[in-house]
């Protein structure tokens, strides 16, 4: 594990980055698109950045999940199948990513972010109101839980956006209900992936807990706004963050 000194400037960067990530993620997903670049920017190698991202992200998803549940926007009993399959998928994904070379991870991140950006740009009118489900609930949670759980354990950024979109398209959820369900799925995959990264000794606790403070507060505020207003207002900000992340990481990995 590389040497790391938590100075006051770095702590403030992590705290503010965690707040922004928690705020955005609790409303529309995609908090990892902010948190992961912040961790990479302070000099963490990809494996360590991914593991530390899971630590800080767990606090944000827990805070947001609790807020959605308390306000009656989502019921845990409806999420049992999704939690089970997400649990399995995330464990496999987190195990698999640690077998790859850091250089390979760095090169595939911008490509995967580009896919997230294009999908989010296309799905601009989803979630205005509840619609009829287009898929059997159990089949949906089996497929989405396994695939997106694996993706979240393997990579992570953008998982919330994929979950929210899938819930709206295939189960007919409105944006607020989908956002609440997404937070529960994200918390599940985060905690499982975190355990695997801890076993692999790929978590930097000082950086992770510093970001976690901001994550918890940001997620609380963001989920409260989502419950009151819905999430459509965050879309331009989210797309901007994704685009800038693609440009930044693309430059670092392909042009620098």
Protein Blocks (a to p, Z undefined) as FASTA:
>chain_A
ZZddddfklmmmmmmmmmmmmmmmmmngoklmmmmmmmmmnopafklmmmmmmmmmmmmm
mmmmmmmmmnopacfklmmmmmmmmmmmmmmmmmmmmmpcfklmmmmmmmmmmmmmmmmm
mmmmgokbccddfbdfklmmmmmmmmmmmmmmmnopoplmmmmmmmmmmnopafklmmmm
mmmmmmmmmmmmmmmmmmnopacfklmmmmmmmmmmmmmmmmmmmmmnojmlmmmmmmmm
mmmmmmmmmmmmmmZZ
